Amino acid sequence: QKEVEQDPGPLSVPEGAIVSLNCTYSNSAFQYFMWYRQYSRKGPELLMYTYSSGNKEDGRFTAQVDKSSKYISLFIRDSQPSDSATYLCAMSGGGATNKLIFGTGTLLAVQP
Amino acid sequence: DAGITQSPRYKITETGRQVTLMCHQTWSHSYMFWYRQDLGHGLRLIYYSAAADITDKGEVPDGYVVSRSKTENFPLTLESATRSQTSVYFCASSESFTLRAFFGQGTRLTVV
């Protein structure tokens, strides 16, 4: 079983829709949770960063972490065609488990 | 320019040859990582380094060698390339144990 599981999609939505992307994980030592966005043939870029449980909002993006359920989410409001990309969740434990582990990524297409 | 750069961007090599992929960062980040990205597998950690002269294996280290004699450089060597090592390789760096990583633009390696 992988430490981080993510539905690969693809996910296709109309412009303006609310998008929900999710990951589950098995390692309870993870404390730092990130979402990366990767456009085709580019390197991943950091989108959101959260420590421990809770919500974090940045413009149209909201990241949620539920450590009790080992479940993290990224919500995109008012989605735009420019949001079309692969979204990867990532997490790490810090300290003795200083490895950054990624999900497989979800391919999102926002249709104009 | 500040950032993280990988070279070469594209490489074709033959089975059995030794290949070295270069990674250089200008932020003086302590942590550096090498990932490979393959369809259906997402980003998989090959090796990582917490500081100069400190390296450790990731998820898929077999067939790869790394070194880190200077903080800013983290080369990845394929000792005897195999077709299964055809992939896109990403180098990343991070400032601290929180592991918010920043990625290079990738090296697309083809082994024929």
HADDOCK unambig.tbl for C-alpha pairs under 7 A between the chains (distance, minus, plus):
assign (segid A and resid 32 and name CA) (segid B and resid 98 and name CA) 6.61 0.50 0.50
assign (segid A and resid 42 and name CA) (segid B and resid 105 and name CA) 5.66 0.50 0.50
assign (segid A and resid 43 and name CA) (segid B and resid 103 and name CA) 5.83 0.50 0.50
assign (segid A and resid 43 and name CA) (segid B and resid 104 and name CA) 5.89 0.50 0.50
assign (segid A and resid 43 and name CA) (segid B and resid 105 and name CA) 4.64 0.50 0.50
assign (segid A and resid 43 and name CA) (segid B and resid 106 and name CA) 6.04 0.50 0.50
assign (segid A and resid 44 and name CA) (segid B and resid 103 and name CA) 6.12 0.50 0.50
assign (segid A and resid 45 and name CA) (segid B and resid 102 and name CA) 6.70 0.50 0.50
assign (segid A and resid 45 and name CA) (segid B and resid 103 and name CA) 6.76 0.50 0.50
assign (segid A and resid 46 and name CA) (segid B and resid 102 and name CA) 6.93 0.50 0.50
assign (segid A and resid 92 and name CA) (segid B and resid 99 and name CA) 7.00 0.50 0.50
assign (segid A and resid 94 and name CA) (segid B and resid 97 and name CA) 5.33 0.50 0.50
assign (segid A and resid 94 and name CA) (segid B and resid 98 and name CA) 5.88 0.50 0.50
assign (segid A and resid 95 and name CA) (segid B and resid 97 and name CA) 6.74 0.50 0.50
assign (segid A and resid 98 and name CA) (segid B and resid 97 and name CA) 6.53 0.50 0.50
assign (segid A and resid 100 and name CA) (segid B and resid 99 and name CA) 6.64 0.50 0.50
assign (segid A and resid 102 and name CA) (segid B and resid 43 and name CA) 5.99 0.50 0.50
assign (segid A and resid 103 and name CA) (segid B and resid 42 and name CA) 6.41 0.50 0.50
assign (segid A and resid 104 and name CA) (segid B and resid 40 and name CA) 6.70 0.50 0.50
assign (segid A and resid 104 and name CA) (segid B and resid 41 and name CA) 5.52 0.50 0.50
assign (segid A and resid 104 and name CA) (segid B and resid 42 and name CA) 3.79 0.50 0.50
assign (segid A and resid 104 and name CA) (segid B and resid 43 and name CA) 6.54 0.50 0.50
assign (segid A and resid 105 and name CA) (segid B and resid 42 and name CA) 6.11 0.50 0.50
